[in-house]
């Protein structure tokens, strides 16, 4: 089960907006970009206000996590006399396995379902009169239907019927993805985590699930009760030996995962530190402690630096969550993650998002933008803020809008590349000491994704040719001007169709013979490649096979469907088997480009 959309009405500065997650490529990472005060955080708060969550982070007492007073959600310009409702609606998509389990529940209640909805929607409304919350009038509505036979009669059920209420209670609600909103990771990590189920402290019950995640990561069917608590309390020497063995494996797993991420993100090799767990009992019950052993000295986690505690908690709460065997489905919300880290660390942090079930994060840092995820990126704007004159804009009504990046980019006619609009949104300006890499300028984003997919995923090259996508073959003039001005090496790669050959001649006429050797078409790489496009690097059988991954009913090659499938495989980091001819074509192109860039 996964979220497909959220829709908000009258939530703070959001008048009426919908963020659609279903029309994106097959990705689990969603980015919200915009300047400060644009409304990115408000969107995360609205999603977090979704009332049916299998888990809550209330016990962590995170700053800015919880909205204590619902009256604070009333739009500022309506606070004087708000007589309307605040509405949050969410849509969910059911998997085939979800539907199978739902049918089993119906069957136990005497209804043999032969057809049912593969989507569920939930709407929660909060009513106000004279700006006062009318709690007794609040409504929650579920939408889901099923058809089948009961006592040989054909019947249709919706969520107002008893059988559907059972389905809702026993399956839908418990399996909704957990919304885990982290406005930050700066909170007090407990010195001791108590493991007993009857501990009268919700914080320790919460952390027990995290401990079980670590156990699940060992893949040895261990649990807290039998393999930790019972052994800690046992006087049997064999059980003590077994306990030490398990703690040793937990130490090793924690050390390996946490410090491997540390080494990758901070580019610092740490070999002399390890995570050490101590287990014991006191008057409150059975507990464990997390410590860091540094050569000969041992420190408690809460004694380490603020930066390390942030990092430790982030890895513990996110990366180990993927091992959870029950209710693993989580939708993480991160507000400006790692904005305090240096640029290379921010870029490395992005890689850890791929291990999570679903992530939505906000940023105004260009270092936290991955080109692979632009198709699932949203531009957030506050029309009530005049960034040229912020003092005058304070009198305007807050009006937050959400737009798909692709749509936003298409509405920017002055753009020089597919990436330029996002750099403008983030107010990016190259630093004086910033080195400009050698690049291949491609006609469009499909060429960009294809070349990157082959290099990064298919062949896993360590050294890859960098590329920048234009908008079309006729819109590369400004990009070429920039790279000439920077004195950076570049190659323009064009299709060898009529349009490509025409633009090749035009660019040489504009910029002169000095660049004629770097404005190339596929026919310059191989004279037999006349009317050749990037898609033609794949032989026809490969193109059909790739297209069938998402369009199994299509037996005839269609360029649009093929390029969408390439993007899907790239985002999912999935390797595919290719023919010798296709590999030969790509090698010829990449070798040629490398030589040109020298």
N, C-alpha and C positions, 0 to 999 in steps of 0.2 A: 504494500500500500504506500502510495506516495502523493504528496501535494501537487496539484496541477494549477491552482490559481488561488490568489487572495484578492478580495475586493473590500474596500473601505469607504464608509460614508461618515462625514462629520467627525472624523477622528483627528482632534487637534487641527492642524493645518491642512489635512487631506479632505477636500470637499467630496469628491467622488473619483476614485481611481481604482484600477484593476491591474495587478501584476500577474501576467500569464506565464506560467512555467512550462506549459505543455507543448507550446509551439517552438520551443528551442530544440537545437540538436540534442542528441542523446547524451546529455551532460548532467552532472550532479553539483556543479559549481556555478553560483550566480553572483555577479558583482554589481554593486550599486555605486555609481560614481557621481561626483558633484562637489561643488565648493562647500566651504563651511556654511552652516545655516541653511543649506539647500533642502533639508528634510530627510536625509538618509536615515538618521537615527529614529525619526518618527515612524518610518516604515517598519523598522525592526521592532519597535515598541508595539506597533499595531498587530504585527504577526504574533508577538509574544503574548498579547492580550487574549489570544485564542483560548477559550475556557477549558476545552477538553484535552488535557495533556497527561499522559501516563506518568510523567515525571515532572518534578518542579525543582528549581534551584533556589527556592526561598531560603533554605537552611544555610546557604552560603553567605547570605546577607551582603550580596554584591551591591556596590553603589550604583544607583540609577537603574537597578534591575526591575523593581516592582513599582507600579503606580498605586500609591496608597489611597488616593482619593479620586474616585471616578469623575468628580466634578472638574478636575484638572484637564479632562479630555475635551471639554466643551470648546469649540473654536473661539478664539479670543474675541473676534468681532461679534460673537453671538452671546457672550456671557451676560449681557444685560437682560435678555429675555429669550432664552432658548426653549422652544416648544417643538422639539423634534426628537429624533432618535439617533444614537450612535450605532452604526451597523458594521459588523465584521463577518464576512462570508468566506468560507474556504471550500475548495473542491479537492476531492481525492480520487485517484485512479486505483482500481482493484486489479490485482494480478490474477492469472488463471488459478493459481493455488488458493488465493483469497476466496474466489468464487466457489471453488470446490468445497472449502470448509464451510462457507455460508450455506451451501446446499445441504450439507450434512446436518447442520443445526436445524434447518427447516424440516428435514426428513424426520428428525427426532420429535418434532411437533406436528407430525402428520401431514405435512405439505410436501409433495413431490415436485420440486421446481424444475421446469424445463427451460426457463428463460428468466434472466434477471439483469439488472443494471450493472454495468462494469464501472460505474462512477457513484460517488457519494458526495453530497454537498451538505454543509452545515452553516446555518446562519444564526448569529446571536445579535439580538437587538436590545438596546438599553434606552428606555424612554425617559424623557425629561419634561417637566412642566414648570414654567416660570424659573427655568435654570436649576430646578431641584430634581434630583434623580427619583423617579417613580419605580422603586425596586419591585413592587408587587405586579407591575405591568410588563416587566421584562419577559422576552420570549426567546426560546431556542427552537429552531426548526431543522429537522433532518429530512433529506430527500433521497429516497432509495426505493426501488420497486422490484417486485418479483412476480412471475406468473407460474402457475402449476396446477396440480390437481390435489384436491382434498376430498376424501369420501366420494371419488369418481366425479366430482364436480370441478369444472375449470374455474379457478379463482385468481384474482390479482391482489397483491398485498403492497401496502406502502408502510412507512414507518409509524403510522398511527395504529396499525393493527398489532395484536398481541404477539404474533409470531415474529414480526419485525422488531418489536421492542426487545425480544429475547436475542435476536441477531445483533441488535445494537449494543446490548449490554454484554453479551458473551464474546462478541468478536470485533465489531467495528471500533467501539471506544477503546478497548484494551490494546488494539493494534494500530491505532493512529500513530504516526511518527511522533516521537517525543520532540517537542520544540525546546531546544537548549540555548537560551540567550545569554551570551557573555558580553556585557558592556565592557568588561575588562577581566583580567585574570589575577588581579591584585586583591587577595583576601587572605585571612589568617589560616594557615594550614595547621591542623591539630597536632600537638606534640605526641599524643597517643590516640590511636583509633581502636575503640572498643568493639569487640566482635560478637558479643552475645545479642541474640535477637530481642531479649527483654530489656535491653538498655533503654532508659527513659531519656533519650536524646535523639531527635530526628537527624541531627548532623552526623552522628555516628552510624545510624542506619543508612544514610546516604553513602557514606564512605565505604560501608561494607560491600555495596555493589561495585565500587571501584576495585576493591581488593579481589572480588570474585572475577572481575575482568582480567586481572593479572593472572589469576589461577587458570582461567579459560585459555589464556594465551599459551599456556604450557601444553595444552591439548592432552592432558593425562587424566581427565575426569575427576579432578579433585574439587572439593568444596570446603567452605569455611568451617562448617559444623564438625564434620568427621575428620578432616585432615589438618585442621589448625586448632580449633577449640579443644576437641577431645584429647589431642596429643599434648597440647600445652598443659592441660590439667592432669595428664596421666603421670603416674610414678613408674610406669614400666619402661625399662631402659631401651627396649626395642622400639617402643613408640617414640621415645626421645630421639633415637637415631633416625627414625623415619621423618620426624619433624625437622631435624637438622638438614636432612636430604632435601625436603621440600623447600625449606627456606633458602637453601643454597641455590636451588633452581630458580626461585623467584628473584633472588639477588642477581643472578647471572642474566636473567631475561630483562629485568629492569635496567641494569647497567648497559647491556647491549643496545637496547632500543633507545633509551634516553640519551646516552652519550654518542651514539651513532648519529642521531638527529642533531645533537649539539655540534659535532664535528662538521656535519654538512652545512648547517645554517651559519655557524660562526667561523667556519674555515680555520678552526683551531683543533689540532689533534690532542686529545686528552687520553692518556693511557694509564695514568697513575691514580685514577679515582674510580670508586665503585659504590653502588647503592647497597646498603646493608640493612636488613630488617632484624630487629630484636623482638622477641615474643616473650610475654610474661603475664602475671596476674597481680592485681592489687585489690583493695577493698571494693572497687567499683566493678571489677570483673576481669575478663581475659582481654588482652590488648596486644597490638603490635606497634612498633615505632619505626619510622623511616629515618635512616641516617646516611650521611655521606662519609665514606672513608677516604681520606686524603693521605696517601702513604701510611704513616703510622697513627695519625690523628683521626678521630671520628667526631663528626658534628651532626647535630639534629638539623633536619631540613629548615625548621623555622629560624635557625641561627645563620643560615646562609644569606647571601646578598639578595636584595629585592629582585634583581634581574634573573638570578638563578631560580628563585622561588616561582617567578612568573613562568619561566620556561618549563620547570619541573611539573607544575600543575597543568600547563597546557598539554604536554605530552601525555601525562597520566590520564587526563579527562577525555582526550580526543583519540589518540592513537591506540590506546588499549581498549577503547570502546568498541572498536571494530571486531574484537574477539568475542564479544558478549554473545552467549548462546540463546538467551531469551530476550525478546523485545530489543533487538539490536537496532531497529529502525529509528534513526535520530536525524533531526533537521537542525544543524548548528547555525546559530546567528552570531556573527562576530562584528563588533563595532570598532572600526579603525584598528585592526589587529597589527601588532608589532610596529606601530608608528614610531616607537622609540628606538627601533633597531636601525643599524646602518643599511644603506641600499642593498648591498650584496646579501645580507642576512634576510632582508625583506623578500628578495627574489627567491631565496632558498626555502623560506617558510611556505611560500605558495605551493611547493611540491608536496608538502605534507597534507594539503587539503584533498589530494587525490585519494587518500586512504579512507576518507570519511564518507558516510552514506550520502548526505546532502549538506551543502554549505551555502549560506548567503552571507556576504560580507560587504561592508562599506569601506570606501577608501577615497582619499584625495591625493594619494601618492602614485605617481606613474610607475614606481618600482613594484607596486603591488598589482599591476595590470599584466595579465598573461594574454598575448595575442590569440592563443588558442581559444580563450573564453570570451572573445568579443561578441560572438553570436549569442551568448547568454548574459550579456551585460546590459544594464539599464542606466539611463541618464536621469538623474533626479534634479529637478529645478524648483526653486521657490520664486514664483512670479511676483511675489510681494516684496522681494529684495532687489533693490537697485544697487548693484555692486560698484557702480560709478559714484553713487551718492547715497551711502548707507544711512546717513542721518535722516534724509528726507524719506527714505523707504520705510522707516519705522512706522509711519502713519498708514501704510498700505496694509491690506488684509493678506495674511499668510495664505498662499495658494500653491500647494505642492503638487507637482506633476511627475509622472513616471512614463518614460518612453524607451522602447527597445533601441539599443545602440544602432542597429542596422537602419532603422527608420530615421533616427536622428542624423546619421551620416548621410543618408540619401537626401536630406533636406538642407545640406550644406553645399551649395553649388560652387563655392570658392575653394573647396578642399583640393589638395594636391595628392593626397594618398588616402587610402582607407583608414589609416591610423590618425591622420591629422586632426579630425574633430575631437578625438579623446584627449589629445595633447593640449588642444585649446581649452577644453572643459577643465582640465587640471592646471591650466595656466603654466604649462611647462615651458621653460626656456633653457637651452643648452648652456652649461657652465663653460667658462673660459678655458678651463683645463680638460674639458671632456673630449675624449678621443672619439672620432667618427670611424666606425668600422667599414671595411670593404663590404660592398653589398651588390646584390643583383636586384635591379628594379624590374618587377614583373608587371604585366598588363593589369592584373586584378588579384583579388583575394583567393580565387580558386587555384591559380597558379602557385601562389604563396603557400597555401595549405598543402598542395600536392608535393611540392619540392621538400617542404619540411617534414611531411609524413614519411616520405621515402627515406630521408636522411636520419631522422630521429627514431622512428618506430620500426621500419622495415630493416634497415641496416645498422641502426644504433651507432652511427659514426660519432667518434669523440670530437673531431673537428668538422664542423659543418659550415657550409656556405650560408651566410646570412642573406636575407632577402627582405625587400620592402614592397608591399603591394600598392600599385596605383589604382585608379578607378577604371581606366580603360586604356587601350593602346594610344588614344589621342589626347590623353590628359596627363602626360608625364613631363611636360615642359618645365614646370616649376620645380619638380623633384630633381631633374637633370641640372637645372640652374644652381640649386642648393649644393649638390655634390661637386659641381665644378668650382663653385665659390669656396667650398671647404677644402678643395685640393685633395679630395678623397678618391680612392679607386672605386670605380663602379662599372657595371655592365648592364645594359638595357636588353632584356630578353623579350622578343616579340614573336607572335605567331607568324608563320610564313604564308598567310593568306593575303588577299589583295589589300585588306586594311592594314595588316602588319607591314607589308612592303612599302605601302604609301607613307605610313608614319615614319618608317626608317629613313626614307629619303627626306621627309620634311624636317626631322630632327637634325640631320646632317646639314641641310640648308640653313637652319636657324643657328646652329652652334659651330659650324665649320668642319673642315676635314680633320681637325685635331681629335675629334671624338668618333670618327667614322668606324674605327676598329672596335669600339665598344658598344655600338648600336647594332645589335645582331638579330637575325631571325633564325628560326630552326633550320632554314635552308642553308645558312652559313655554317652550321654545324655538320650537316649532311646534305649534299646536293639533291639527294633523292627525297628529302623531306619537303616537298612542295605542298602548299595548303595544309601545313602541319600545325597542330595545336598541342598544348601540354597534355591533353587527354590522350593524344595519339602515341605518347610514350608507352602506354599500356597496349598490348596487343588486344584484339577484339575479344578473345575468349576471357582474358583477365577483366576487361571492362564489363562483360556480361556477368561474370561471377561476382564481381564486387557489387554491381548494381542489385543482384539478386539477394544480397545480404539484408537489404531493407525493402526491396520491391520484388518479392519472389514471384509475383504474378506477371512481371514484365519480362518478356522474352526478347524484346527488341531494344537495342541500346538507345538510351536517351541521355543526352549530355547533362541536363539539369539534375536528373535522378542520380547519375553517376557521381557528379561532384558533391552532392549532398551525402552520399554514402562514404566518399573519401573523408569528408569532414567528420562524419560520425565515427569512423574507425580511428581517425587521428585523435579525437577527443577522448575516446575510450582506450587509447594506447594499445590497440589490437593489431597484432601482426597478421598478415595474410600471405598465402603462398602465391608467388608470381612465376610466370614462365621465364625461361632463359632469355627469350627475345626482349621481354620487358626490362629485365635486369641489364641487359646489354645496352638498351636505349638510354636508360638512366645513367649508366656509367659513362657513356659517350658524352652526354650533356654535362654532367658534373665535372668530368675531367677537362672538358673544353672551357667551362666557366672558371675553374680553378686556375687554368693557364692564363686566361684573360685578366684575372684579378691580381696576378703577380706584379 
